[in-house]
Amino acid sequence: MLQTVPVALGARSYEVVIGPDLMADAGRRILPLLRRPKVAVVTDENVADLHLQSLREGLAEAGIAMQALALPPGEATKGWPQFSRTVEWLLDQKIERNDIVVALGGGVIGDLVGFAAAVLRRGVRFVQIPTSLLAQVDSSVGGKTGINAPQGKNLIGAFHQPSLVLADTSILTSLRPRDFLAGYGEVVKYGLLGDAEFFAWLEDNGPALAAGDMETRVRAVTRSVQMKAEIVARDETEQGDRALLNLGHTFCHALESATGYSDRLLHGEGVAIGCALAFELSARLGLCSQECPSRVRAHLRAMGMKTDLADIDGDLPAAEALLELMGQDKKVVDGQLRFVLARDIGQAFVTTDVPRDQVLAVLRDALAAR
Ligand code: GLY
């Protein structure tokens, strides 16, 4: 059932290995990268409780020793204090230029540890072992690393590609259903942005996948990673096509900001709602048929996911204020909002040519339906 997806970036190329029980095999897979048989692992306290021992055993199988640092779980970790703690800990462990740092965790850990690896001794190599669905299909692949600033999310960082990604799909069984479905929002995004057949396959297989079927999980993660790898290989530093990966994210950013990046709305939930709104906007602009947003919503609903603004608990700001929040997105270029819109399911494109009134109308109607 194991799958390997290459990320073709010349001298910085690497593989993403996807499948069950990879943790037990981690040592054998990491060993070829090592100059000496030791690694430093950074994780969070929740993941450490669940998975650190299996990683320790998997590494020991190949004679690799490990030291570990467990950071507090949650988005608040992704800032300067825990970042400098991590870098100083890595220096205390005498991690050298030729050593490997392992990021074991979800997006917060992967982004923070990747950034620490990018700056430690002017750059050391790192391995991603993503433990959330979102990290397996998105954040662990492609080399975006960083931390949050008081001024906004992910504003401090670097492109630093991992040397290997091990996406152990057995780990997904330990996720809360809500976190799994939030990650699934990113999976759906890939079908919507560039592969109509994959979206149709998800319509048929999503329920089995959510219920735990391993083969469909491996297939969904693999197709998502293949699509991400292809886009990243074309446009590593987001000068063009990579922005397609932001389908749903302009709306999502405003909603996350309006809900204070809290438990009211997880990132992947915001992406799912954002995708539905992006297709709604595309239909209103006459780019795609009304059937497209209806189909997107129907699938999200069938999966029991947050689909509409009505699914977000508590108050939301008015449409004008949400539009204002979109304007604070770091993807704004020369003050112009950049949207990913679609001509059909699987046919997304990036544009700045979106009339403000139409965006407001979509938001007003979505708020009125609450
Ligand atoms: N998560 C979007 C990207 O990696 O470009």
Residues whose N, C-alpha, C, O or C-beta is under 5 A from the ligand:
A	BS01	LIG	D138 V141 G142 K144 R242 L245
